Amino acid sequence: MTSLKEKLISKQKQELFEISHGVNLHQKVPHFYEKLL
């Protein structure tokens, strides 16, 4: 239970880190990213 919760939290932190650096946005939703530009 605890390990699974920790995995989810670490995954969320990783995603937030990537999003804040523009990695996730550019890779996963390039069309949406282009609209913002």
C-alpha positions in Angstrom: 0.0 0.0 0.0 2.6 2.5 1.1 5.0 1.6 -1.8 2.2 2.0 -4.3 1.3 5.4 -2.9 4.9 6.5 -2.9 5.2 5.5 -6.6 2.2 7.5 -7.5 3.5 10.5 -5.7 6.9 10.3 -7.2 5.3 9.9 -10.7 3.2 13.0 -10.1 6.3 14.9 -9.0 8.2 13.8 -12.1 5.3 14.8 -14.4 5.1 18.2 -12.7 8.9 18.6 -13.1 8.7 17.8 -16.8 5.7 20.0 -17.4 7.4 23.0 -15.6 10.3 22.5 -18.0 8.0 22.2 -21.0 9.1 18.6 -21.7 5.7 17.0 -21.3 3.7 19.7 -23.1 5.9 19.6 -26.2 6.1 15.8 -26.4 2.5 14.7 -25.5 0.3 17.5 -26.8 2.3 19.4 -29.5 -0.9 20.7 -31.2 -2.1 22.3 -28.0 1.4 23.6 -27.3 1.5 25.2 -30.8 -1.8 26.9 -30.2 -0.4 28.5 -27.1 2.5 29.9 -29.2 
